[in-house]
Amino acid sequence: SMDLFIVRLGPVVGKSVSSNPMRPDRKFSAIVSALSLNETVSFDEGDGRQFVSADDAAKLFEALLTYKGSDKTFLCVSNELTTWESIARQAKIILNSTSPIAIRPQTKEWRPHRFSVEKLERSFGFQFDSSQGIRDTILDV
């Protein structure tokens, strides 16, 4: 019998291939567009995502082909939450932009939510890092 798994991917980042272009979060193109025009970009403090690179998602799907464990559902995201501010700062360097980056402070009660990646580590030994995928996405939009 065939095992069935549920995989919930975080927002996927990485290089596009001509036959299957990536469709990253619209914020990537908005950031790159504004920075290219040297316009101010602004974000809420701490706002970000736990992305997953397309390469890492493929690693999980490949590992599931031979997986014999009891877990049937997996959240496929990187270990770290990456803020939109940090993405904009990286893009600013790549694009050699002079845009100001403005951060709107959060209220004291607000904390960014971070999904647990414990099951990926326990079941497969994976600790995903989306930083290269984020860089590729910035260069690709």
Z-matrix of the N, CA and C atoms (Angstrom, degrees):
N
C 1 1.461
C 2 1.530 1 110.24
N 3 1.298 2 114.42 1 152.38
C 4 1.467 3 120.00 2 -178.00
C 5 1.528 4 109.89 3 -91.35
N 6 1.341 5 116.32 4 134.66
C 7 1.453 6 120.41 5 175.63
C 8 1.526 7 109.20 6 -80.41
N 9 1.317 8 115.48 7 142.44
C 10 1.461 9 120.50 8 176.59
C 11 1.516 10 108.99 9 -112.43
N 12 1.321 11 116.56 10 137.74
C 13 1.454 12 122.22 11 -179.70
C 14 1.515 13 109.26 12 -128.57
N 15 1.313 14 115.10 13 152.21
C 16 1.463 15 121.01 14 173.29
C 17 1.520 16 106.57 15 -112.39
N 18 1.332 17 116.47 16 123.00
C 19 1.455 18 121.86 17 178.62
C 20 1.518 19 107.49 18 -119.23
N 21 1.312 20 115.75 19 121.03
C 22 1.457 21 120.57 20 175.22
C 23 1.522 22 107.44 21 -103.56
N 24 1.321 23 115.47 22 113.21
C 25 1.461 24 120.51 23 -179.85
C 26 1.517 25 110.59 24 -84.82
N 27 1.329 26 115.96 25 140.86
C 28 1.453 27 120.12 26 167.72
C 29 1.518 28 107.61 27 -73.44
N 30 1.331 29 118.16 28 -178.83
C 31 1.466 30 119.75 29 177.04
C 32 1.535 31 109.68 30 -59.60
N 33 1.334 32 116.51 31 126.10
C 34 1.465 33 121.88 32 -173.51
C 35 1.531 34 110.64 33 -87.77
N 36 1.338 35 115.37 34 134.36
C 37 1.464 36 122.47 35 177.88
C 38 1.516 37 109.01 36 -127.88
N 39 1.321 38 116.10 37 158.75
C 40 1.455 39 120.38 38 177.63
C 41 1.509 40 111.57 39 145.94
N 42 1.326 41 114.53 40 -173.60
C 43 1.465 42 121.05 41 -179.15
C 44 1.515 43 110.27 42 -76.03
N 45 1.322 44 115.99 43 141.75
C 46 1.458 45 120.59 44 171.52
C 47 1.513 46 109.33 45 -80.90
N 48 1.298 47 115.14 46 150.90
C 49 1.463 48 120.22 47 168.23
C 50 1.516 49 106.02 48 -114.91
N 51 1.325 50 116.70 49 147.74
C 52 1.466 51 119.99 50 -170.89
C 53 1.526 52 113.01 51 -57.06
N 54 1.334 53 117.09 52 -34.81
C 55 1.462 54 119.20 53 -178.28
C 56 1.529 55 112.74 54 -78.20
N 57 1.325 56 117.08 55 -15.58
C 58 1.456 57 120.29 56 -177.09
C 59 1.529 58 109.95 57 -149.22
N 60 1.348 59 117.03 58 79.27
C 61 1.468 60 118.80 59 -177.02
C 62 1.528 61 112.18 60 -65.04
N 63 1.328 62 115.82 61 145.25
C 64 1.459 63 121.64 62 176.28
C 65 1.526 64 108.61 63 -72.85
N 66 1.308 65 115.33 64 150.68
C 67 1.466 66 120.53 65 173.66
C 68 1.527 67 107.27 66 -125.18
N 69 1.336 68 115.93 67 76.99
C 70 1.471 69 118.53 68 -176.26
C 71 1.521 70 111.28 69 -71.05
N 72 1.310 71 115.26 70 167.34
C 73 1.456 72 122.11 71 175.42
C 74 1.526 73 109.20 72 -46.97
N 75 1.325 74 116.71 73 137.27
C 76 1.483 75 121.56 74 -177.79
C 77 1.528 76 112.90 75 -59.42
N 78 1.316 77 116.21 76 -21.55
C 79 1.469 78 118.93 77 180.00
C 80 1.527 79 111.71 78 -61.43
N 81 1.347 80 116.68 79 -31.27
C 82 1.463 81 119.08 80 178.74
C 83 1.530 82 110.36 81 -59.57
N 84 1.356 83 116.52 82 -50.16
C 85 1.474 84 118.17 83 -178.94
C 86 1.512 85 111.54 84 -67.78
N 87 1.332 86 117.54 85 -34.94
C 88 1.467 87 120.16 86 178.50
C 89 1.530 88 110.32 87 -64.05
N 90 1.324 89 116.88 88 -41.98
C 91 1.472 90 121.62 89 178.85
C 92 1.527 91 110.25 90 -63.75
N 93 1.329 92 116.31 91 -51.58
C 94 1.469 93 120.72 92 -177.67
C 95 1.526 94 110.49 93 -61.94
N 96 1.323 95 116.78 94 -40.88
C 97 1.458 96 121.14 95 179.92
C 98 1.534 97 111.17 96 -62.74
N 99 1.334 98 116.65 97 -49.16
C 100 1.469 99 121.03 98 -179.48
C 101 1.528 100 110.92 99 -63.51
N 102 1.333 101 117.21 100 -42.77
C 103 1.464 102 120.67 101 -179.37
C 104 1.533 103 110.90 102 -66.06
N 105 1.324 104 116.88 103 -34.96
C 106 1.467 105 120.88 104 178.98
C 107 1.527 106 111.07 105 -65.30
N 108 1.337 107 115.65 106 -29.53
C 109 1.474 108 121.01 107 179.37
C 110 1.529 109 111.54 108 -95.14
N 111 1.339 110 116.98 109 6.32
C 112 1.472 111 123.28 110 -177.30
C 113 1.530 112 112.74 111 55.66
N 114 1.333 113 114.91 112 35.68
C 115 1.471 114 120.57 113 175.68
C 116 1.526 115 109.28 114 -91.20
N 117 1.333 116 115.56 115 157.49
C 118 1.467 117 120.95 116 177.06
C 119 1.525 118 109.99 117 -67.61
N 120 1.316 119 116.27 118 136.69
C 121 1.463 120 120.91 119 171.29
C 122 1.517 121 107.76 120 -115.07
N 123 1.332 122 116.85 121 139.67
C 124 1.464 123 119.03 122 -177.80
C 125 1.521 124 110.97 123 -134.18
N 126 1.321 125 114.19 124 148.27
C 127 1.456 126 122.04 125 -175.86
C 128 1.508 127 109.89 126 -143.10
N 129 1.339 128 115.40 127 157.67
C 130 1.454 129 120.85 128 170.69
C 131 1.526 130 107.61 129 -77.11
N 132 1.307 131 115.72 130 136.35
C 133 1.462 132 121.68 131 -179.94
C 134 1.529 133 110.76 132 -54.29
N 135 1.333 134 116.30 133 128.36
C 136 1.460 135 120.88 134 175.47
C 137 1.522 136 115.32 135 80.79
N 138 1.344 137 118.10 136 -5.13
C 139 1.462 138 120.23 137 -178.91
C 140 1.518 139 109.67 138 -70.53
N 141 1.319 140 116.74 139 125.81
C 142 1.453 141 120.52 140 -179.30
C 143 1.507 142 111.76 141 -166.54
N 144 1.305 143 115.85 142 -168.50
C 145 1.459 144 122.56 143 -177.33
C 146 1.525 145 109.62 144 -142.36
N 147 1.313 146 115.29 145 159.16
C 148 1.463 147 121.59 146 168.38
C 149 1.523 148 105.23 147 -99.02
N 150 1.311 149 115.39 148 93.96
C 151 1.457 150 121.40 149 -178.21
C 152 1.521 151 109.45 150 -75.56
N 153 1.323 152 115.80 151 171.81
C 154 1.463 153 121.25 152 169.94
C 155 1.520 154 106.67 153 -139.08
N 156 1.320 155 116.53 154 134.72
C 157 1.460 156 118.40 155 177.80
C 158 1.526 157 108.55 156 -76.46
N 159 1.308 158 115.86 157 149.33
C 160 1.469 159 120.91 158 178.47
C 161 1.529 160 110.10 159 -57.01
N 162 1.335 161 117.08 160 -37.51
C 163 1.468 162 121.33 161 178.79
C 164 1.530 163 111.72 162 -61.88
N 165 1.337 164 116.38 163 -42.40
C 166 1.463 165 120.05 164 -179.96
C 167 1.531 166 111.32 165 -69.01
N 168 1.331 167 116.91 166 -38.76
C 169 1.467 168 120.10 167 176.91
C 170 1.534 169 109.35 168 -59.57
N 171 1.321 170 116.41 169 -42.48
C 172 1.469 171 121.03 170 178.96
C 173 1.535 172 110.53 171 -62.21
N 174 1.351 173 116.97 172 -38.32
C 175 1.470 174 120.56 173 178.24
C 176 1.533 175 110.85 174 -60.59
N 177 1.340 176 115.90 175 -41.82
C 178 1.463 177 119.09 176 179.77
C 179 1.529 178 110.34 177 -65.38
N 180 1.327 179 117.09 178 -47.29
C 181 1.470 180 119.37 179 -179.39
C 182 1.531 181 110.95 180 -60.41
N 183 1.325 182 116.71 181 -39.11
C 184 1.462 183 120.19 182 177.90
C 185 1.533 184 110.76 183 -64.46
N 186 1.325 185 116.47 184 -43.06
C 187 1.467 186 120.65 185 -179.71
C 188 1.529 187 111.41 186 -64.17
N 189 1.330 188 116.95 187 -33.02
C 190 1.468 189 120.45 188 -179.80
C 191 1.533 190 112.50 189 -66.32
N 192 1.321 191 117.39 190 -22.46
C 193 1.464 192 120.82 191 -179.74
C 194 1.527 193 112.30 192 -61.64
N 195 1.330 194 116.63 193 -29.04
C 196 1.463 195 120.32 194 -178.52
C 197 1.538 196 112.46 195 -119.38
N 198 1.325 197 117.90 196 8.22
C 199 1.472 198 122.72 197 -176.68
C 200 1.531 199 110.45 198 -70.49
N 201 1.328 200 115.71 199 132.31
C 202 1.470 201 121.00 200 179.85
C 203 1.528 202 112.38 201 -119.91
N 204 1.321 203 117.66 202 9.98
C 205 1.464 204 120.81 203 -178.37
C 206 1.519 205 112.39 204 -74.43
N 207 1.327 206 115.75 205 178.10
C 208 1.467 207 120.38 206 -175.88
C 209 1.528 208 113.55 207 -89.45
N 210 1.319 209 117.83 208 -20.18
C 211 1.470 210 119.40 209 179.95
C 212 1.523 211 109.88 210 -67.58
N 213 1.321 212 116.62 211 138.02
C 214 1.467 213 120.68 212 -178.38
C 215 1.526 214 112.36 213 -118.73
N 216 1.320 215 117.25 214 -11.96
C 217 1.470 216 120.24 215 179.57
C 218 1.520 217 109.35 216 -122.17
N 219 1.330 218 115.73 217 139.89
C 220 1.461 219 120.34 218 -177.93
C 221 1.518 220 110.39 219 -138.73
N 222 1.323 221 115.00 220 138.69
C 223 1.453 222 121.98 221 172.25
C 224 1.521 223 106.45 222 -100.99
N 225 1.324 224 116.74 223 119.34
C 226 1.459 225 121.70 224 -174.26
C 227 1.529 226 109.27 225 -104.84
N 228 1.336 227 115.73 226 92.74
C 229 1.467 228 122.27 227 179.16
C 230 1.521 229 108.91 228 -140.44
N 231 1.331 230 115.43 229 163.06
C 232 1.463 231 119.08 230 176.51
C 233 1.523 232 110.09 231 -72.53
N 234 1.306 233 114.38 232 161.60
C 235 1.458 234 121.81 233 178.79
C 236 1.525 235 112.11 234 -58.80
N 237 1.333 236 114.68 235 -45.54
C 238 1.464 237 120.35 236 -171.36
C 239 1.521 238 112.90 237 -100.16
N 240 1.314 239 114.86 238 147.21
C 241 1.459 240 121.23 239 170.69
C 242 1.533 241 106.94 240 -81.93
N 243 1.318 242 116.91 241 129.70
C 244 1.464 243 121.52 242 178.58
C 245 1.513 244 108.09 243 -107.44
N 246 1.337 245 116.84 244 124.45
C 247 1.465 246 119.45 245 -178.39
C 248 1.524 247 110.72 246 -81.05
N 249 1.336 248 114.24 247 153.14
C 250 1.472 249 119.94 248 175.53
C 251 1.519 250 109.82 249 -63.18
N 252 1.326 251 116.72 250 -32.60
C 253 1.463 252 120.37 251 176.97
C 254 1.533 253 110.31 252 -60.18
N 255 1.335 254 117.24 253 -45.97
C 256 1.467 255 119.30 254 -178.63
C 257 1.533 256 111.10 255 -66.98
N 258 1.331 257 116.88 256 -33.97
C 259 1.467 258 120.88 257 175.91
C 260 1.525 259 109.61 258 -64.27
N 261 1.335 260 116.60 259 -43.84
C 262 1.471 261 120.69 260 179.25
C 263 1.524 262 110.93 261 -64.66
N 264 1.327 263 117.52 262 -39.60
C 265 1.477 264 120.15 263 179.17
C 266 1.534 265 110.49 264 -64.75
N 267 1.326 266 116.65 265 -40.05
C 268 1.464 267 120.57 266 177.70
C 269 1.540 268 110.04 267 -66.34
N 270 1.318 269 116.73 268 -44.76
C 271 1.473 270 121.18 269 179.53
C 272 1.524 271 110.81 270 -63.73
N 273 1.328 272 116.56 271 -36.51
C 274 1.469 273 121.08 272 -179.86
C 275 1.531 274 110.37 273 -60.57
N 276 1.333 275 116.56 274 -41.22
C 277 1.466 276 121.41 275 178.29
C 278 1.531 277 110.06 276 -67.73
N 279 1.337 278 115.92 277 -47.64
C 280 1.470 279 120.73 278 -178.67
C 281 1.534 280 110.73 279 -58.54
N 282 1.342 281 115.72 280 -41.69
C 283 1.473 282 120.90 281 -175.98
C 284 1.534 283 113.12 282 -88.24
N 285 1.337 284 116.21 283 -3.74
C 286 1.458 285 120.82 284 -177.50
C 287 1.537 286 110.45 285 54.28
N 288 1.326 287 114.86 286 46.35
C 289 1.463 288 122.14 287 -176.20
C 290 1.529 289 110.94 288 -90.51
N 291 1.325 290 115.57 289 154.10
C 292 1.471 291 120.54 290 175.17
C 293 1.533 292 110.96 291 -107.26
N 294 1.318 293 116.89 292 12.19
C 295 1.472 294 121.56 293 -178.66
C 296 1.520 295 112.28 294 -59.27
N 297 1.338 296 115.83 295 137.10
C 298 1.467 297 118.27 296 169.75
C 299 1.534 298 109.73 297 -74.38
N 300 1.330 299 116.08 298 147.07
C 301 1.461 300 121.40 299 174.77
C 302 1.524 301 106.83 300 -114.25
N 303 1.331 302 115.57 301 118.62
C 304 1.467 303 121.30 302 -177.30
C 305 1.526 304 109.49 303 -106.12
N 306 1.320 305 115.57 304 136.45
C 307 1.460 306 121.16 305 -180.00
C 308 1.524 307 109.44 306 -116.65
N 309 1.338 308 114.82 307 124.70
C 310 1.469 309 120.60 308 176.34
C 311 1.530 310 107.84 309 -88.27
N 312 1.334 311 117.67 310 123.15
C 313 1.472 312 119.48 311 -178.24
C 314 1.531 313 111.65 312 -67.09
N 315 1.330 314 115.11 313 148.50
C 316 1.466 315 121.49 314 176.88
C 317 1.521 316 109.50 315 -91.45
N 318 1.331 317 114.57 316 165.09
C 319 1.466 318 118.98 317 174.14
C 320 1.533 319 107.61 318 -72.95
N 321 1.317 320 116.47 319 161.64
C 322 1.465 321 120.98 320 -176.85
C 323 1.525 322 112.75 321 -61.97
N 324 1.342 323 117.25 322 -31.23
C 325 1.458 324 120.30 323 -174.76
C 326 1.533 325 112.20 324 -76.48
N 327 1.322 326 118.48 325 -20.81
C 328 1.453 327 121.61 326 -172.90
C 329 1.523 328 112.28 327 -77.00
N 330 1.319 329 116.27 328 134.84
C 331 1.469 330 122.28 329 173.97
C 332 1.530 331 107.38 330 -136.00
N 333 1.337 332 117.79 331 138.64
C 334 1.460 333 118.08 332 177.23
C 335 1.533 334 110.29 333 -65.62
N 336 1.322 335 116.55 334 141.02
C 337 1.464 336 120.33 335 178.60
C 338 1.526 337 109.20 336 -83.50
N 339 1.309 338 115.74 337 133.98
C 340 1.462 339 120.55 338 177.70
C 341 1.521 340 108.16 339 -122.00
N 342 1.340 341 115.97 340 122.19
C 343 1.460 342 121.13 341 178.66
C 344 1.523 343 110.15 342 -75.73
N 345 1.313 344 115.76 343 144.16
C 346 1.465 345 120.92 344 178.82
C 347 1.528 346 110.04 345 -75.79
N 348 1.317 347 115.97 346 136.38
C 349 1.465 348 121.59 347 176.41
C 350 1.534 349 110.26 348 -110.57
N 351 1.314 350 115.50 349 16.29
C 352 1.462 351 122.30 350 -176.88
C 353 1.537 352 112.21 351 -57.40
N 354 1.333 353 117.79 352 -40.90
C 355 1.457 354 120.98 353 -177.82
C 356 1.532 355 111.53 354 -65.43
N 357 1.348 356 117.49 355 -38.43
C 358 1.473 357 120.68 356 176.82
C 359 1.519 358 110.84 357 -63.02
N 360 1.330 359 115.07 358 -41.30
C 361 1.467 360 119.99 359 179.86
C 362 1.526 361 110.79 360 -67.66
N 363 1.338 362 116.27 361 -45.45
C 364 1.465 363 121.27 362 -177.04
C 365 1.537 364 111.16 363 -67.12
N 366 1.324 365 117.43 364 -44.02
C 367 1.460 366 120.88 365 -173.92
C 368 1.526 367 113.57 366 -80.07
N 369 1.337 368 116.75 367 -33.23
C 370 1.471 369 119.68 368 -172.25
C 371 1.527 370 114.42 369 -130.29
N 372 1.334 371 117.21 370 -9.89
C 373 1.460 372 120.31 371 -175.32
C 374 1.519 373 112.67 372 76.13
N 375 1.341 374 117.06 373 17.06
C 376 1.465 375 120.67 374 -177.46
C 377 1.520 376 111.89 375 -85.90
N 378 1.327 377 115.44 376 137.49
C 379 1.461 378 123.37 377 167.39
C 380 1.517 379 104.92 378 -133.09
N 381 1.308 380 116.57 379 99.54
C 382 1.454 381 120.77 380 -173.90
C 383 1.526 382 111.93 381 -81.72
N 384 1.328 383 114.94 382 143.99
C 385 1.459 384 123.42 383 178.88
C 386 1.529 385 106.33 384 -129.47
N 387 1.323 386 116.97 385 118.46
C 388 1.470 387 120.48 386 -174.29
C 389 1.525 388 113.37 387 -94.62
N 390 1.340 389 118.49 388 7.01
C 391 1.469 390 119.98 389 -172.53
C 392 1.532 391 113.33 390 -59.51
N 393 1.339 392 118.24 391 -41.61
C 394 1.467 393 119.21 392 178.78
C 395 1.529 394 110.76 393 -68.45
N 396 1.316 395 117.27 394 -38.61
C 397 1.461 396 121.25 395 177.01
C 398 1.522 397 111.87 396 -62.55
N 399 1.331 398 116.61 397 -37.72
C 400 1.473 399 120.83 398 177.68
C 401 1.528 400 109.39 399 -65.98
N 402 1.321 401 116.50 400 -44.86
C 403 1.472 402 120.46 401 178.22
C 404 1.536 403 110.24 402 -60.37
N 405 1.332 404 117.08 403 -45.61
C 406 1.465 405 121.08 404 178.53
C 407 1.527 406 111.18 405 -60.14
N 408 1.322 407 116.97 406 -38.72
C 409 1.473 408 121.11 407 -179.83
C 410 1.529 409 110.37 408 -66.62
N 411 1.334 410 116.92 409 -42.30
C 412 1.469 411 120.57 410 178.22
C 413 1.524 412 109.19 411 -59.04
N 414 1.327 413 116.52 412 -43.60
C 415 1.471 414 121.08 413 -178.14
C 416 1.530 415 112.50 414 -71.43
N 417 1.331 416 115.95 415 -21.09
C 418 1.462 417 122.29 416 -172.32
C 419 1.525 418 114.12 417 -93.07
N 420 1.336 419 118.01 418 -24.62
C 421 1.483 420 118.75 419 -174.52
C 422 1.519 421 111.97 420 -77.69
